[in-house]
Every structure is written in structure tokens, then in C-alpha cells.
Amino acid sequence: MALTVPSPELSAPLAQVPPPRAPLGLPLAQWYERELGWAVAAGPPVRLLTGLRFDVLDVPAPAGAALLSRYARTGPVALMGRRMRFLVAAGSAEELPGLLDWLEWGGVALDLSAVGADGRITAPVPSGWDGSRETAVWLRPPEPGCEVEATLPAFTGFAGRRVDGGGGGTPDLVRLVAAAATECHRARLFPTKSVTGSALAPERADAKRSGNAGTQPFAFS
């Protein structure tokens, strides 16, 4: 089975099916600045500046799909090619090496990294924008008008912390990194293991409720 993700293309022209929260013709950089208040670098491609309001945990797409399946709620999550990017609290990138050591993953090749201060990532297109399969897209989008910081996994210390179990809520940074390390290691051990699209079911359900269920899936293999 192949990992199925939403395509940025709608099944009908935008003129016939106006998507919710449409950008109303704003250039992408202006949309992020005005709707979300995020710092951007003009493109092409437009890039989001990390280390200010959020950092990014970067994992292979199969590992990311497993994380989406494990946690019904996270901060915003984007897909760019064969990588998934989980938005986490600003400053988390600096904590990642210490967290991996504490979790006894230090020195293990995981293909797990973080982008923090002075970093940049390609800006995913919002719902309703045209794009290609190479375009970064949101799997769990940010909500315009909401403070993103309140939704992000953050580091709150090690004392008395358990890192097993999920509970379905937004995970803290330690739990998210522990799960990400496990899934990245599994993906390296079993690189041909199939990943189904069921991990993205919550996002497709959200799209259906918001009236944007017409997105066409495309396959990641």
C-alpha cells in the first residue's frame, strides 16, 4: 500500500467550489504575514522563518505518517516531498540533541533533525491555492486568527516524565521526540515496509467537515 496524502489541487475549479479560508488573491508571503502573523522570506519559493514563533521537527514521511496515526492532535504538520515537518515550540531545535541522549538514542543514525533559530522551510500552500505535487502542503494546517504557540509541543523538563503511551492529546516535546525516534529507527530498519493512508484519516475528516473534501490524493511510495 502507498501513503496517500491530500493534493493541493481541487477536483473542481476554484470558481465553482470556493474553498474555506481562501487567500483572496493575496501573494503567499502576504497571506502568511497577514493571516497568521508569521515571518517570511519572499521567494520563489516563499519560506517561513523558524526560531521565532516555532521550530520544526523534520522526519521521513513514513515515520511522520506513523506519528499522525499515533497522535490525533499535534501542532501544525506539513508535507514536503518525502519529508514531514512537525511544528514545535521555538527553542526545541536546541533541545533535540539533549533529548535524544536522555532517551538513549544518542549516536544512533535516525534521519531525524530539527530546524530552529535562523532556519527556513518552504512555506506550505494554504487550502485553496493551486500547486503541484512538489509543493509543500499542510496535512494539519494552522488556524488563522489563533496563536500557534498554544498548539505546539514544548519542552517542560525531564523530572518524573513518562514517554510511553499517547493518550490522543497533543504530545509534549519529550513524548513526540521519543515517538519520532522510534518511528525513524523503524523506517531505517524496514525501508520497504508499507505505510497506509489511514494515518491521515483525521485530516481527511477535517477537510470533509470544512467543505474541502474535493482534494485529490496522490501516492507516496
C-alpha positions, 0 to 999 in steps of 0.5 A: 500500500502507498501513503496517500496524502491530500493534493493541493489541487481541487477536483473542481475549479476554484470558481465553482467550489470556493474553498474555506479560508481562501487567500483572496488573491493575496501573494503567499508571503502576504497571506502568511504575514497577514493571516497568521502573523508569521515571518517570511522570506519572499521567494520563489519559493516563499519560506517561513522563518523558524526560531521565532514563533516555532521550530520544526521537527523534520522526519521521513514521511513514513515515520511522520505518517506513523506519528499522525496515526499515533497522535490525533492532535499535534501542532501544525504538520506539513508535507514536503516531498518525502519529508514531514515537518512537525511544528514545535515550540521555538527553542526545541531545535536546541533541545533535540540533541539533549533529548535524544541522549536522555532517551538513549538514542544518542549516536544512533543514525535516525534521519531525524533533525530539527530546524530552529533559530535562523532556519527556513522551510518552504512555506506550505500552500494554504487550502485553496491555492493551486500547486503541484505535487512538489509543493509543500502542503499542510496535512494539519494546517494552522488556524488563522486568527489563533496563536500557534504557540498554544498548539505546539509541543514544548519542552517542560523538563525531564523530572518524573516524565513518562514517554510511553503511551499517547493518550490522543492529546497533543504530545509534549516535546519529550513524548513526540521526540521519543515517538519520532525516534522510534518511528525513524529507527523503524523506517531505517530498519524496514525501508520497504515496509508499507505505510497506509493512508489511514494515518491521515484519516483525521485530516481527511475528516477535517477537510470533509467537515470544512467543505474541502473534501474535493482534494485529490490524493496522490501516492507516496511510495 
